[in-house]
Amino acid sequence: MSGKPLVSCIIIFLNGEPFLAEAVESVFAKTYPNWEILLVDEGSSDGSPQRARRYAQEQPERVRYLEHPGHQNRGMSATRNLGTSQARGEYVAFLDADDLWLPEKLAEQVAIMERQPRAAMVYGRTLIWHSWTGAPGDQALDHTIDLGAPADTLVEPPTLFLRLLENKSQSPTTCNVLIRRRVFAEIGGFEEQFRGMYEDQAFFAKVELQSPVYVADQCWAKYRQHPASCSALADRTADYAATRLPLLTWLAGYLSQQQIEADSPAWRAVQRELWLCQHPTWRRVLELPGYLAWRLRQLVGRNPSTSTAFSTERSLA
């Protein structure tokens, strides 16, 4: 269509009836013309599968419905892998049923990737979206997170991997990225042992360890904040170190599998984070200056649109 590369949009959902239509319509509203949608059910028990099937029946040339055998719930990673296994596009983009894309997302991201043939993936800023409720005061809570890298730059590995481990800047969000389908296949997709928490970080770690990634200054997605979202559930988890330990243990095994040298920056960073998770008291002590600096910026009225990752991703629990 129009000579432009096809983009496969993978929308996963689990009991997503309240928001699914809004997510799908945000793809329909794109200024980029050549896309397909794969609506992939994680095993829903509400009315969202029926709604997804209706989209597929109404636009069969552009929308398909998929589910696991026996309507199983196999987790977010396996569900994204299922969708991508059936994708036809040169590029793949991901969207959860409760998030939204902004109209220029695909057009601007495809243009960047076509200009940057070495880039495996592109991502930009994501709006941490509270104001969708319409409630007074929620507008002021909307913000983006520091990118942690120079904007509008092709970043060589393993720079972004090291920043991801520090957890003090925005890691890519699944609703924001565009990745070459070839690269997705080469790295083996999402790690299916991570069904919910950290499934995105395990995947992005694999990309960022081996490939250049383009980091853009544009905001392309809205990441809806609500009590049932995966991020909100993670924020309510009391023991940050215990929940992160499986990711770090897996990363150590992955670095060994990839035969990355033990004295490399990546190995040293993983070993440091493992030690901090195994010694949570020392972690709190070492991170206290950064946390206090963030709190001071909040108290003096720092602009919430440039807040750091501490505001949404971690605290001194």
N, C-alpha and C positions, 0 to 999 in steps of 0.2 A: 504494500500500500504506500503510494507516494515515494517509493524508493527508499523509505526509511527503515532502519532495522526494527524487527519485531521485539517488543518487550513483553515478557511473561510476568503477570502480576499474580503473586501467590497470596491469597487471603485465607488465613486459617481462622477457625472459629470453634468455640466450645460454649454452647448455650448463649450464643451471641445475639439473640433476637432483638434486644433493645437497641443495638447499635449497628447491626450488620448492613442494613439498607443505606445508612449514612456513609459507611466505608465504601461500599460498592459505588454509590453515586459520586463519591469523590474521585474515583477512577474514571467514570463516565465523563466527568467534567474536565478532564485533562485537555490541554491544548495540543498535546502530542497525539497524532492520529493512529499509529500502528501498535496496538496492544491486544493482548488476550488476558482474560481473567480465569484463574483456576480457584474455585471455591472449595476449600478442603476442610472437611468436617473432622473434628477430633473425637467425635462420639457424643454429639449433643443429645439432650433429652427434652429440649424445648421445641419451639416452632421454627428455629433457624434452618434446619435442613430443608423444610418445605419451602421456605422463602428462597434459599439458595437454588433449589431445583427449579423454581419458577423463573429465576433469572436465566438459568441455563436453557430452559424451554423457550423463552422469549427471544434469546439471542444465541442460538446454538453455534453460530459461526465464530463467536467471540467469547462466550462464557461456558465453562464446563464445571460440573459438580463431581467431586471425588470424596471417597471415604475409605477407611481401612476395612479389610475383610471382617465381616461380622459386626460392623459398626463399632469396632473397638476404640477405646481411648488409649492411644500409645504415646501421648505427650506431644509437646510443641515441636521438638526436633524431628521426630519421625514424621510428623504431619507436614512440616515444611519440606522434608526430603521427598515425601510422596508427591506433593505438588510439583516440585522441581523435576522429578523423574518423568513427568508427563508434559513438561514445558517444551515449547517449540521455538521460543525466542532466542535471539543472540544474547540478549540481556535478561536478567531476572531481578525483580523487585519484590519486596515482602511488605505485607500489611496485615496487622491484626484487626479483628472485627471492631474493636472499640477505638481505633485510631483513624486519622484522616490524612490524606495527601492534599497539598496545595496545588492549584491549577497548573503551575509551570514546572512541577517536579520532573516529569519524564522528559519534556522537551529540553530543559536546561541540563539535566544530567546526561542524556544521550549525546548532546552537543559536546559536553566536556569529554566524555569517553571517546568520541570520534576524534577529537583533537589530541587526546592523550593516549596513544596506542599502547604505551607501557603500563598504564594504570589498570590494575585488576578490579578496582572498585572505586566508587566515589560516594562521599557522604557530606552533609553540611550540618547546619544547626537544626535542632528539633525543639519545637515549642513545648515546654512542660505545661500542659493545658488544663487549667482549673476552671476557667471562665465558661466552659461549655454548660455549666449548671444554670447560668443566668442569675445566680445568687449574688446579692450585694456583697462586695468585698472580694469575691473570687477573681475578678479582673486583675486586681493588684497582685495576685499570686502567680499569674502567668510569667514565665521567664525562660530564658535559654541558659545553657551551661557553657563555660569556657571551652573552646575547642581543644586547647592543649597543644596546638600546633599552628604554625603560620598559616593564615587563611589563603585560599586560592593557590595552593602549592601541592606539587607531587612529592609525597613524603616517602623516603626510601626505608626499607626494613632494616632493623627491627624497631625504629623509633616509636611508632604508634603502639607496638606491643608493650614496650617499656612504660609508656604513659598509661596504657590500659591497666597494667599491674599496679601502678601508683594510685589509681582510682581517685585522682584529683582533677580530672578534666572529663569532658564528654567523650565516652567511647561511642563508636557508631551505634545507632539504634536501628533495629531491624526495619522499622517503618521508614527509615530515611535513606537506606543504601540502594545503590544500583550496582550489580556485579555481573561480570561476564559469565555466561553459563559454562563456558569452557573451564574457567577458573574454579567455579563451584564443583564441577566434576573432578578436577585434578586434586583438590584438597579433601575430597570425600564427603562434602556436604556437612550438615550438622551432626554433632555427636549425640546419638540417640540415648545414651545413658543419662544425659541431662534432659529431663522431661519438662522442667519449668525454669527454676532459678539457674542462672549462669549459662543457660543454653546458648545465648547470644555471644557471651564473652568467649566461650570455648571455640565457637565458630570463627569469630573475628580474630582471635589469636592465631588461628591457622593461616588466615589470609595475611595478617600483618607480619608474620614471621618470614614469609617468603616473597612477598610481592609489594611493589610500590602502590600506594593508595593516594588518591587525590582528595584533599580536604578543602571544601568550599565554604565561603562565607554566607551563602544563601540559607534561608530557612525554608524547608520543603515539606515538613510534616508536623502534625499536631499529635502529641502523645497524651491521650486522655488520662486524667488522674481521677480514680474513683475507688471505693473501698474493696471492690472485688478484683481489681487489676493485679497482675502478677507483681508489679513494683510495689504496690501498696501492701500486699501480703508479705513481701520481703522486708519492707520497712518495719513491720510489726514483729519481725523475728528478733528475739532478744539477743541471741548469741551470734553476732556477726562473724566471729572467727570460726565457729563450728560450721556455719552454713557455707563459708567460703573455702574451707579446707578441702572438700572433694574436688573443686576446680583446680586448686594449686597442686594437689597430688596428681591429678590427671595431666596437668601441664608438665610436671616433672617427667612423667612417663612418656609423654609425647615428644619432649625434647630428646630424650634418650632414643626413642624410636627413630627420630629424624637424624640421629647421629650428630647433633649440634654439640660443639665442643664444651667441655665442662667449665672452662674458664671464660666463656663468652659472656657478653653483657646480659643476654637473655637468661642463661643459667644462673648467673649471680643474682639477678632480680627475682627469679622464682624462688631460689633458696632463701633470700632475705624475707620474702613474703611468707614463705612456709614457717620460718622461725618466728615471725611476728604473730602468726596465727596460733602457733604452739605456745607462745608466751604473751597472752593477751594483756597482762599488766604492763609489760614493757611497751607493747604497742600503744597503749593509751598514753604513757609517758612521752614517747617519742613523737606522737602525733598531736600532743597538747598545744604546742606553739601554733601550729597551723590552724587548729580548731579555734583557738582564742582570737587569732587574727581575723578569721572569718566572722566570728561573733561580733568583734569590734566594728568591722565594716557594716554589719547589719545595724548595729546600734546607732552609728553615725549617719544612717540613711543611704547606704550604697544602693545604686540603681539595681532593682531585682532582675532586670533583663540581662544583666551580666554576672549573675551569681555563680559561685563555684559549685562543684559537684557535691561538696559537703551538704548543701541544702536539701538534696534529694536522694543521695545515694549512700551516705554513711553519717554516723554521728558517734560520739564517744560513749557508746553504750556501756 
